[in-house]
Amino acid sequence: MVEPVVSLHGVHKAFNLGLPNETEVLHGIDLTLARGEFCAVMGPSGSGKSTLLNIVGLLDRPTSGSLRIGGKETRVLDERALTRLRGHNIGFIFQYHNLLAGFTAVENVMMPMLGDAGFLNEDMERRAAELLDNVGLERWRDSMVTQLSGGQQQRVAVARSLAMDPPLLLADEPTGNLDTKAADAVFELLQKANRERGMAILFVTHNPELARRCDRTIQVVDGQIQA
């Protein structure tokens, strides 16, 4: 049996533990994502979608429950091991692209590879350039990201998320700040990565039209996944 890319069982998340204002945000989440699956995540604001993505992305730890990434149980890992697992297994795209303003497009795409290896080499630059070509930014490789349009900046963010060729891609409303044409272009890039690279994708969106183009949609309401 093939191991799921990500598996959550009975995941709870509470904030301000032990304090009078302790609040549980996630209430027993069960979720499995297979390799190559494109899953939309929908739900009202404040329902727990971003908290769920932060936990799957190893940016936060669950209060209780099991989270397995690539077959590894994450609750037994220390911070160094979690960082390495995240770097090699998970790509991120955010609503606000989070690019480094003082760098060019190709330099931004190289950052995950630099962070992993600790040094630069020509192979990294070559791969970053190829990824930018794949998202239609060949002419803008050496442009400062502040000179690019919002849609172009989000394309750079897509290319950066693919730099380590991760099996799992997390996209937190990546089209939320784009016009319809740019949003569709970014979504098509995600579909291409899903088809050609076999990446599993969790795609948080408020756009029902885009959600319908995914393999399946889960609804998060009040910290629970609705059946």
PANUDREN-593029 format. One record per residue (C-alpha): residue in three letters; chain; x, y, z. Coordinates in steps of 0.25 Angstrom, whole numbers. Example, Ala and Ser with C-alpha at 12.3 -4.5 7.8 and 13.67 -1.06 7.14 Angstrom:
# residues 2
<pt res="Ala" chain="A" px="49" py="-18" pz="31"/>
<pt res="Ser" chain="A" px="55" py="-4" pz="29"/>
# end
This chain:
# residues 227
<pt res="Met" chain="A" px="0" py="0" pz="0"/>
<pt res="Val" chain="A" px="5" py="14" pz="-4"/>
<pt res="Glu" chain="A" px="8" py="23" pz="8"/>
<pt res="Pro" chain="A" px="-1" py="36" pz="7"/>
<pt res="Val" chain="A" px="7" py="49" pz="5"/>
<pt res="Val" chain="A" px="0" py="54" pz="18"/>
<pt res="Ser" chain="A" px="-9" py="48" pz="28"/>
<pt res="Leu" chain="A" px="-16" py="55" pz="40"/>
<pt res="His" chain="A" px="-23" py="47" pz="50"/>
<pt res="Gly" chain="A" px="-31" py="53" pz="62"/>
<pt res="Val" chain="A" px="-23" py="66" pz="61"/>
<pt res="His" chain="A" px="-27" py="77" pz="71"/>
<pt res="Lys" chain="A" px="-21" py="91" pz="72"/>
<pt res="Ala" chain="A" px="-23" py="100" pz="84"/>
<pt res="Phe" chain="A" px="-17" py="113" pz="87"/>
<pt res="Asn" chain="A" px="-13" py="120" pz="101"/>
<pt res="Leu" chain="A" px="-13" py="106" pz="108"/>
<pt res="Gly" chain="A" px="-16" py="107" pz="122"/>
<pt res="Leu" chain="A" px="-20" py="121" pz="122"/>
<pt res="Pro" chain="A" px="-34" py="127" pz="124"/>
<pt res="Asn" chain="A" px="-35" py="130" pz="109"/>
<pt res="Glu" chain="A" px="-31" py="116" pz="104"/>
<pt res="Thr" chain="A" px="-38" py="114" pz="91"/>
<pt res="Glu" chain="A" px="-38" py="101" pz="83"/>
<pt res="Val" chain="A" px="-38" py="104" pz="68"/>
<pt res="Leu" chain="A" px="-38" py="90" pz="62"/>
<pt res="His" chain="A" px="-46" py="79" pz="67"/>
<pt res="Gly" chain="A" px="-42" py="65" pz="63"/>
<pt res="Ile" chain="A" px="-38" py="67" pz="49"/>
<pt res="Asp" chain="A" px="-36" py="54" pz="40"/>
<pt res="Leu" chain="A" px="-30" py="56" pz="26"/>
<pt res="Thr" chain="A" px="-22" py="48" pz="17"/>
<pt res="Leu" chain="A" px="-16" py="53" pz="4"/>
<pt res="Ala" chain="A" px="-11" py="44" pz="-7"/>
<pt res="Arg" chain="A" px="1" py="46" pz="-16"/>
<pt res="Gly" chain="A" px="-4" py="54" pz="-28"/>
<pt res="Glu" chain="A" px="-17" py="58" pz="-22"/>
<pt res="Phe" chain="A" px="-22" py="73" pz="-24"/>
<pt res="Cys" chain="A" px="-31" py="76" pz="-12"/>
<pt res="Ala" chain="A" px="-38" py="90" pz="-10"/>
<pt res="Val" chain="A" px="-41" py="95" pz="5"/>
<pt res="Met" chain="A" px="-52" py="104" pz="6"/>
<pt res="Gly" chain="A" px="-60" py="110" pz="18"/>
<pt res="Pro" chain="A" px="-63" py="123" pz="25"/>
<pt res="Ser" chain="A" px="-53" py="133" pz="30"/>
<pt res="Gly" chain="A" px="-49" py="128" pz="44"/>
<pt res="Ser" chain="A" px="-53" py="114" pz="42"/>
<pt res="Gly" chain="A" px="-39" py="109" pz="44"/>
<pt res="Lys" chain="A" px="-34" py="107" pz="29"/>
<pt res="Ser" chain="A" px="-21" py="115" pz="31"/>
<pt res="Thr" chain="A" px="-18" py="108" pz="45"/>
<pt res="Leu" chain="A" px="-20" py="94" pz="38"/>
<pt res="Leu" chain="A" px="-10" py="98" pz="27"/>
<pt res="Asn" chain="A" px="0" py="103" pz="37"/>
<pt res="Ile" chain="A" px="0" py="90" pz="44"/>
<pt res="Val" chain="A" px="1" py="82" pz="31"/>
<pt res="Gly" chain="A" px="12" py="91" pz="27"/>
<pt res="Leu" chain="A" px="20" py="88" pz="40"/>
<pt res="Leu" chain="A" px="19" py="103" pz="44"/>
<pt res="Asp" chain="A" px="11" py="100" pz="56"/>
<pt res="Arg" chain="A" px="9" py="87" pz="65"/>
<pt res="Pro" chain="A" px="-4" py="81" pz="68"/>
<pt res="Thr" chain="A" px="-8" py="81" pz="82"/>
<pt res="Ser" chain="A" px="-12" py="66" pz="81"/>
<pt res="Gly" chain="A" px="-14" py="56" pz="70"/>
<pt res="Ser" chain="A" px="-5" py="50" pz="59"/>
<pt res="Leu" chain="A" px="1" py="57" pz="47"/>
<pt res="Arg" chain="A" px="9" py="48" pz="37"/>
<pt res="Ile" chain="A" px="17" py="54" pz="26"/>
<pt res="Gly" chain="A" px="23" py="45" pz="16"/>
<pt res="Gly" chain="A" px="21" py="34" pz="25"/>
<pt res="Lys" chain="A" px="28" py="40" pz="37"/>
<pt res="Glu" chain="A" px="21" py="43" pz="50"/>
<pt res="Thr" chain="A" px="24" py="58" pz="53"/>
<pt res="Arg" chain="A" px="21" py="58" pz="68"/>
<pt res="Val" chain="A" px="34" py="50" pz="71"/>
<pt res="Leu" chain="A" px="43" py="60" pz="63"/>
<pt res="Asp" chain="A" px="50" py="72" pz="69"/>
<pt res="Glu" chain="A" px="51" py="85" pz="62"/>
<pt res="Arg" chain="A" px="63" py="82" pz="54"/>
<pt res="Ala" chain="A" px="57" py="70" pz="48"/>
<pt res="Leu" chain="A" px="44" py="77" pz="46"/>
<pt res="Thr" chain="A" px="51" py="88" pz="38"/>
<pt res="Arg" chain="A" px="58" py="78" pz="29"/>
<pt res="Leu" chain="A" px="45" py="70" pz="27"/>
<pt res="Arg" chain="A" px="38" py="83" pz="23"/>
<pt res="Gly" chain="A" px="49" py="88" pz="14"/>
<pt res="His" chain="A" px="49" py="75" pz="6"/>
<pt res="Asn" chain="A" px="35" py="71" pz="6"/>
<pt res="Ile" chain="A" px="26" py="84" pz="6"/>
<pt res="Gly" chain="A" px="25" py="96" pz="-4"/>
<pt res="Phe" chain="A" px="17" py="108" pz="1"/>
<pt res="Ile" chain="A" px="10" py="119" pz="-7"/>
<pt res="Phe" chain="A" px="3" py="130" pz="1"/>
<pt res="Gln" chain="A" px="-8" py="140" pz="-3"/>
<pt res="Tyr" chain="A" px="3" py="151" pz="-1"/>
<pt res="His" chain="A" px="15" py="145" pz="-9"/>
<pt res="Asn" chain="A" px="25" py="147" pz="2"/>
<pt res="Leu" chain="A" px="36" py="150" pz="-8"/>
<pt res="Leu" chain="A" px="49" py="157" pz="-4"/>
<pt res="Ala" chain="A" px="48" py="171" pz="-9"/>
<pt res="Gly" chain="A" px="63" py="173" pz="-10"/>
<pt res="Phe" chain="A" px="65" py="162" pz="-20"/>
<pt res="Thr" chain="A" px="62" py="158" pz="-34"/>
<pt res="Ala" chain="A" px="52" py="147" pz="-38"/>
<pt res="Val" chain="A" px="63" py="137" pz="-41"/>
<pt res="Glu" chain="A" px="70" py="140" pz="-27"/>
<pt res="Asn" chain="A" px="56" py="138" pz="-20"/>
<pt res="Val" chain="A" px="54" py="125" pz="-27"/>
<pt res="Met" chain="A" px="68" py="120" pz="-22"/>
<pt res="Met" chain="A" px="65" py="123" pz="-8"/>
<pt res="Pro" chain="A" px="60" py="109" pz="-3"/>
<pt res="Met" chain="A" px="72" py="102" pz="-10"/>
<pt res="Leu" chain="A" px="81" py="112" pz="-3"/>
<pt res="Gly" chain="A" px="75" py="110" pz="10"/>
<pt res="Asp" chain="A" px="76" py="95" pz="9"/>
<pt res="Ala" chain="A" px="90" py="94" pz="3"/>
<pt res="Gly" chain="A" px="96" py="106" pz="10"/>
<pt res="Phe" chain="A" px="104" py="111" pz="-2"/>
<pt res="Leu" chain="A" px="101" py="115" pz="-17"/>
<pt res="Asn" chain="A" px="105" py="108" pz="-29"/>
<pt res="Glu" chain="A" px="102" py="108" pz="-44"/>
<pt res="Asp" chain="A" px="92" py="97" pz="-44"/>
<pt res="Met" chain="A" px="83" py="105" pz="-34"/>
<pt res="Glu" chain="A" px="83" py="117" pz="-43"/>
<pt res="Arg" chain="A" px="80" py="108" pz="-55"/>
<pt res="Arg" chain="A" px="69" py="101" pz="-48"/>
<pt res="Ala" chain="A" px="63" py="114" pz="-44"/>
<pt res="Ala" chain="A" px="64" py="120" pz="-58"/>
<pt res="Glu" chain="A" px="57" py="107" pz="-63"/>
<pt res="Leu" chain="A" px="45" py="108" pz="-53"/>
<pt res="Leu" chain="A" px="43" py="123" pz="-57"/>
<pt res="Asp" chain="A" px="43" py="119" pz="-72"/>
<pt res="Asn" chain="A" px="32" py="109" pz="-68"/>
<pt res="Val" chain="A" px="23" py="119" pz="-62"/>
<pt res="Gly" chain="A" px="25" py="129" pz="-74"/>
<pt res="Leu" chain="A" px="35" py="138" pz="-68"/>
<pt res="Glu" chain="A" px="47" py="136" pz="-76"/>
<pt res="Arg" chain="A" px="48" py="151" pz="-80"/>
<pt res="Trp" chain="A" px="48" py="155" pz="-65"/>
<pt res="Arg" chain="A" px="58" py="145" pz="-59"/>
<pt res="Asp" chain="A" px="67" py="157" pz="-55"/>
<pt res="Ser" chain="A" px="56" py="167" pz="-51"/>
<pt res="Met" chain="A" px="55" py="172" pz="-37"/>
<pt res="Val" chain="A" px="42" py="166" pz="-32"/>
<pt res="Thr" chain="A" px="37" py="180" pz="-28"/>
<pt res="Gln" chain="A" px="37" py="183" pz="-43"/>
<pt res="Leu" chain="A" px="27" py="172" pz="-46"/>
<pt res="Ser" chain="A" px="12" py="172" pz="-46"/>
<pt res="Gly" chain="A" px="4" py="165" pz="-36"/>
<pt res="Gly" chain="A" px="1" py="153" pz="-45"/>
<pt res="Gln" chain="A" px="16" py="152" pz="-49"/>
<pt res="Gln" chain="A" px="20" py="152" pz="-34"/>
<pt res="Gln" chain="A" px="11" py="141" pz="-31"/>
<pt res="Arg" chain="A" px="17" py="133" pz="-43"/>
<pt res="Val" chain="A" px="30" py="135" pz="-36"/>
<pt res="Ala" chain="A" px="25" py="130" pz="-23"/>
<pt res="Val" chain="A" px="19" py="117" pz="-31"/>
<pt res="Ala" chain="A" px="33" py="115" pz="-37"/>
<pt res="Arg" chain="A" px="40" py="117" pz="-23"/>
<pt res="Ser" chain="A" px="30" py="106" pz="-17"/>
<pt res="Leu" chain="A" px="35" py="96" pz="-27"/>
<pt res="Ala" chain="A" px="50" py="98" pz="-25"/>
<pt res="Met" chain="A" px="52" py="86" pz="-16"/>
<pt res="Asp" chain="A" px="42" py="78" pz="-24"/>
<pt res="Pro" chain="A" px="33" py="75" pz="-12"/>
<pt res="Pro" chain="A" px="23" py="64" pz="-12"/>
<pt res="Leu" chain="A" px="13" py="73" pz="-5"/>
<pt res="Leu" chain="A" px="9" py="88" pz="-8"/>
<pt res="Leu" chain="A" px="1" py="96" pz="1"/>
<pt res="Ala" chain="A" px="-6" py="108" pz="-5"/>
<pt res="Asp" chain="A" px="-13" py="118" pz="4"/>
<pt res="Glu" chain="A" px="-22" py="127" pz="-5"/>
<pt res="Pro" chain="A" px="-11" py="129" pz="-15"/>
<pt res="Thr" chain="A" px="-21" py="135" pz="-25"/>
<pt res="Gly" chain="A" px="-28" py="144" pz="-14"/>
<pt res="Asn" chain="A" px="-22" py="157" pz="-18"/>
<pt res="Leu" chain="A" px="-22" py="155" pz="-33"/>
<pt res="Asp" chain="A" px="-31" py="159" pz="-44"/>
<pt res="Thr" chain="A" px="-39" py="148" pz="-51"/>
<pt res="Lys" chain="A" px="-29" py="146" pz="-63"/>
<pt res="Ala" chain="A" px="-17" py="146" pz="-54"/>
<pt res="Ala" chain="A" px="-24" py="136" pz="-44"/>
<pt res="Asp" chain="A" px="-27" py="127" pz="-55"/>
<pt res="Ala" chain="A" px="-13" py="127" pz="-60"/>
<pt res="Val" chain="A" px="-7" py="124" pz="-46"/>
<pt res="Phe" chain="A" px="-17" py="113" pz="-44"/>
<pt res="Glu" chain="A" px="-13" py="106" pz="-57"/>
<pt res="Leu" chain="A" px="1" py="106" pz="-53"/>
<pt res="Leu" chain="A" px="-3" py="99" pz="-40"/>
<pt res="Gln" chain="A" px="-11" py="89" pz="-49"/>
<pt res="Lys" chain="A" px="2" py="87" pz="-58"/>
<pt res="Ala" chain="A" px="10" py="84" pz="-45"/>
<pt res="Asn" chain="A" px="0" py="74" pz="-40"/>
<pt res="Arg" chain="A" px="-1" py="67" pz="-54"/>
<pt res="Glu" chain="A" px="13" py="67" pz="-58"/>
<pt res="Arg" chain="A" px="20" py="65" pz="-45"/>
<pt res="Gly" chain="A" px="10" py="57" pz="-37"/>
<pt res="Met" chain="A" px="10" py="67" pz="-26"/>
<pt res="Ala" chain="A" px="-1" py="66" pz="-16"/>
<pt res="Ile" chain="A" px="-8" py="80" pz="-14"/>
<pt res="Leu" chain="A" px="-16" py="86" pz="-3"/>
<pt res="Phe" chain="A" px="-22" py="99" pz="-8"/>
<pt res="Val" chain="A" px="-29" py="108" pz="1"/>
<pt res="Thr" chain="A" px="-39" py="117" pz="-7"/>
<pt res="His" chain="A" px="-52" py="125" pz="-6"/>
<pt res="Asn" chain="A" px="-54" py="123" pz="-21"/>
<pt res="Pro" chain="A" px="-64" py="112" pz="-24"/>
<pt res="Glu" chain="A" px="-61" py="112" pz="-38"/>
<pt res="Leu" chain="A" px="-47" py="109" pz="-36"/>
<pt res="Ala" chain="A" px="-51" py="99" pz="-25"/>
<pt res="Arg" chain="A" px="-59" py="91" pz="-35"/>
<pt res="Arg" chain="A" px="-47" py="89" pz="-44"/>
<pt res="Cys" chain="A" px="-40" py="82" pz="-33"/>
<pt res="Asp" chain="A" px="-41" py="67" pz="-30"/>
<pt res="Arg" chain="A" px="-49" py="69" pz="-18"/>
<pt res="Thr" chain="A" px="-53" py="79" pz="-8"/>
<pt res="Ile" chain="A" px="-54" py="79" pz="7"/>
<pt res="Gln" chain="A" px="-61" py="89" pz="15"/>
<pt res="Val" chain="A" px="-55" py="94" pz="29"/>
<pt res="Val" chain="A" px="-66" py="99" pz="38"/>
<pt res="Asp" chain="A" px="-64" py="103" pz="52"/>
<pt res="Gly" chain="A" px="-51" py="95" pz="53"/>
<pt res="Gln" chain="A" px="-56" py="82" pz="47"/>
<pt res="Ile" chain="A" px="-57" py="76" pz="34"/>
<pt res="Gln" chain="A" px="-71" py="74" pz="29"/>
<pt res="Ala" chain="A" px="-75" py="61" pz="23"/>
# end
